[in-house]
Amino acid sequence: MKWVAFVALLLSGCTAGMLGRPGATHDTGPSVRILVEDLCTGRPPKIVALRAETAGLVPPLRFHWNLGNGKEWDGPETPEQEYEVGRYDVILTVTDAAGHVRKASVAIDSESHGCGGI
């Protein structure tokens, strides 16, 4: 019974984090994360928009993206990116004026072309 309660508590914390609600955390230092928006184009390849979200970093910030598709970009958001069928690892490095360096990564899984397959 204790195991079920623990799993339920763990899942509720994960769900709250996924929904954008603040979850319990002990790390209040500078952070960065990647927001991914799938753009439904109805045509191949899969197209996504990528944007950085930061907290606790000292401006000005430098953003460098390794987009996983052979391209790189500098800036807080990227132009629309195309991904053929496969898995791509996107890595974002953010450096602030105080010398803090934070990284975030996300996997883009393109299992079908476009939006919902063609």
N, C-alpha and C positions, 0 to 999 in steps of 0.2 A: 504494500500500500504506500509506503514511503517513497518507493521508486516512481510510482505513478504520479504522486504529488510533485516530486522533483522534476519529472519530465514535463508536466503541465506548466510548472513555474518557468522552466527553461523555455518552452515553446511560447508562452505568453510574452516573455521578454524579447525573444527574437521577433515575434510578430509586431510588437510595439515599435521596435527599431526599424522594421521594414516599412511601417506605415508612416515614418517620419516623426513619431512621437519620441520625446526624450526617453532614453532607457537608462538604466543604472550604469554608470561608468565612473572609473576612478582616474582616467586620464583626461585632464583638462588642458593639456598643452596644445600647441599649434597642430592643426590637422588639415588634411585635404582629402577630397573624395571626387569621384567621377560620376556625373549624371549622364545616362545614355537614353536617347530618345529614338525609338525605331520609327522610321518614316515610311509609311505605306505608299509605295509607288506603283505597285501592281506590275512591276517589271524587274527583270534581273539587272544587276545584282542587289543584294540587301543593302539598304542605305540607312545610315544612322547619323545622328547629330550628337556631338560630345561636348560637355561643358564641365568646367572645374568649379567646385565649391570649396571655399577655404574658411578657416576659423583660427583666430589667434595669431595670425602672421602679421609682420610689420611691413607696411607698404614702403616703397613700391615692390611688387611681386614680379618674378620672372617665371613664366610657364613654358615647359618644354614637353612635347608629346612625342612618343614613339608609338605610331598608330597601328603597328603590327601588320600592316599591309604594304610595307616597304616605304612608307611615307613618314615624314616628321613635320611638326608644326610648332610654332611659338605663339602663345597667346592664351587667354583664359577659355576660349572656345575654339573649336575647329570648324572649317567648312564641312559640309556633308561628306561623309566617307563611304566608299563602296567596298563591300566585302563579298567575294564569291563564296560558294559553299566551302565550309571548313571552320576551323577554330583559329581565332586571332587574339593575341594578348596585347592589350593597350596599356602603356605605362606612362604616367604623368609625373614629372618632377617639378616641384615648385620651390623656388629659393626666395627668401625675403631679405629685406634690408639689414636685418640683424644676423644674417648668415644661417638661419634655420633652413634646412633642406628637408622637405617632406615628399614622400612618394605615395602614389596610389596606383592600383592596377585593376583592370576589369577584363574579363574574357568575352569576346564577341563570338557567339556560336551562330553561324549561318548555316542552318540545316536545309533551307530551301531558298529559292530565289524570290526576291520581292517580298510581298506581304501575304503570307498564307500559302505560298507556293504557286507555281504556274504549270 
